[in-house]
């Protein structure tokens, strides 16, 4: 755990280093920062971060955002606002990096984000375009689609009527904090116009964006919108894959990310 002063309070953030322990603070070697999805956490990644970093022979850092995992839960009366992803990218992520001793100016750092985490990676890369070695995006969102809202509505119904809450409790000490924080803002009418399409053009680092062809939360318009604005983007459209490429096609995803990072960090 690390302690941060954020949102006018002291919050504790669950962090986990993965990969080669001796390389965690070695600035001569690259580092991957893992940014989880809208219902994710450190544990919800499964063995993916460890597997990828072992395969690359490097270190990685995963953390649970406020409201998730074992981090400080969201207060019952705290409602996330339409700028919540921007606040995570511009406020929380820099604080986590600082508290963890990660200096973007002296080390090769890659951001790897899934879904909400991919949007956070894009926002952060746009605000510090010269400080990252690259970003890896899995099922990113750059604007809100009807299919996304449909998926979030189905998730709400599942949370109320199935064992979804029980399953989430394996990864969050307060599953209501994680679920309702995410669900309510995505279904808030004010969030319908959310978009970062106009911001990401400032990104200059290499970009690798992937998405499953059966993604239940988005269409390929997300990937194509990124590539249209960022010509340095490498795209991967994955067959037989839904919203979580690292779970549905782990071998392909690990191999593709390894190829991307090694092509840059040589």
ZIKA-V120673 format. One record per helix or strand. SS is the DSSP state (helix for helix, strand for strand). FROM is the first residue (numbers start at 0). TO is the last residue. If there is no record, write none. Layout:
BEGIN
SS;FROM;TO
SS;FROM;TO
END
This chain:
BEGIN
strand;1;5
strand;8;12
strand;14;18
helix;20;22
strand;30;34
helix;42;44
helix;47;55
strand;58;62
helix;83;98
strand;108;113
helix;115;126
strand;133;137
strand;142;142
helix;145;160
helix;163;167
helix;174;185
helix;188;192
strand;194;194
helix;199;201
strand;205;211
helix;220;228
strand;232;237
helix;244;247
helix;249;263
END
